Amino acid sequence: MSALRGNTVRIAELKAKLSAYLRNVRGGHSLTVLDRETPIARVVPYAEDRSRLVVRKSTLSAKEIRLPRAPTRRTNSLKVLLADRENGR
């Protein structure tokens, strides 16, 4: 593999040797992809981030959820939306 500067590679070479470069990425190395001399992308090892994933049991069953009552009069949704935007909401 003849990367230009350590962890950089031009598009043509990446296309020609994609599998080899991906093996390096899988091994923990990142790779910067160049279009001529301009960096356009970075390929990094995939790491699943579970710190943002929160799974919890529901506190209510579907039967226990109370739905709001239906409106008693007609509403012009567009008019309400535009009024909210004028008031900065």
C-alpha positions as CSV (number, residue, x, y, z in Angstrom):
1,M,0.0,0.0,0.0
2,S,1.5,3.3,-1.0
3,A,-0.4,6.0,0.8
4,L,0.8,9.5,0.1
5,R,1.5,10.8,3.6
6,G,1.1,8.1,6.2
7,N,-2.7,7.9,6.5
8,T,-3.8,9.6,3.3
9,V,-4.7,8.2,-0.1
10,R,-5.9,9.5,-3.4
11,I,-9.3,8.4,-4.8
12,A,-7.8,6.3,-7.6
13,E,-5.5,4.3,-5.4
14,L,-8.3,3.8,-2.8
15,K,-10.5,2.4,-5.6
16,A,-7.8,0.1,-6.8
17,K,-6.9,-1.2,-3.3
18,L,-10.0,-0.7,-1.3
19,S,-9.9,-4.1,0.5
20,A,-6.4,-3.5,1.7
21,Y,-7.2,0.0,3.0
22,L,-10.3,-1.3,4.7
23,R,-8.3,-4.0,6.5
24,N,-6.1,-1.2,7.9
25,V,-9.2,0.7,9.0
26,R,-10.6,-2.4,10.6
27,G,-7.3,-2.7,12.4
28,G,-7.9,0.6,14.1
29,H,-6.2,3.1,11.7
30,S,-8.0,6.1,10.2
31,L,-7.6,7.1,6.6
32,T,-8.0,10.5,4.9
33,V,-9.2,10.4,1.3
34,L,-7.8,13.1,-1.1
35,D,-9.2,14.4,-4.4
36,R,-5.9,15.5,-5.9
37,E,-4.4,17.3,-2.9
38,T,-7.7,18.3,-1.2
39,P,-8.9,16.2,1.7
40,I,-12.6,15.2,1.1
41,A,-13.3,12.4,3.5
42,R,-12.1,10.5,6.5
43,V,-12.6,6.7,6.9
44,V,-12.5,5.7,10.6
45,P,-13.0,2.4,12.4
46,Y,-16.6,1.8,13.3
47,A,-17.3,2.0,17.0
48,E,-20.9,1.4,18.2
49,D,-21.7,4.2,20.7
50,R,-24.1,2.7,23.2
51,S,-23.8,5.6,25.6
52,R,-26.7,7.5,23.9
53,L,-29.0,4.5,23.7
54,V,-31.4,4.3,26.5
55,V,-34.0,1.5,26.7
56,R,-36.5,1.3,29.4
57,K,-39.8,-0.4,30.1
58,S,-43.0,1.6,29.6
59,T,-44.5,3.0,32.7
60,L,-48.1,2.8,31.3
61,S,-49.8,0.3,29.1
62,A,-51.5,1.5,25.9
63,K,-54.9,1.2,27.6
64,E,-53.8,3.5,30.5
65,I,-52.8,6.4,28.2
66,R,-55.4,9.1,28.2
67,L,-55.8,10.8,24.9
68,P,-56.8,14.5,24.7
69,R,-60.4,15.4,24.0
70,A,-61.3,16.2,20.4
71,P,-61.5,20.0,19.8
72,T,-65.0,21.5,20.2
73,R,-64.6,24.0,17.4
74,R,-62.9,24.1,14.1
75,T,-59.3,25.4,14.0
76,N,-57.3,26.8,11.2
77,S,-53.9,25.1,11.8
78,L,-52.0,27.3,9.4
79,K,-53.3,30.5,11.0
80,V,-52.3,29.2,14.5
81,L,-48.8,28.2,13.2
82,L,-48.3,31.6,11.6
83,A,-49.4,33.4,14.7
84,D,-47.0,31.4,16.8
85,R,-44.1,32.2,14.5
86,E,-45.0,35.9,14.7
87,N,-44.9,35.7,18.5
88,G,-41.4,34.0,18.4
89,R,-42.6,30.6,19.6
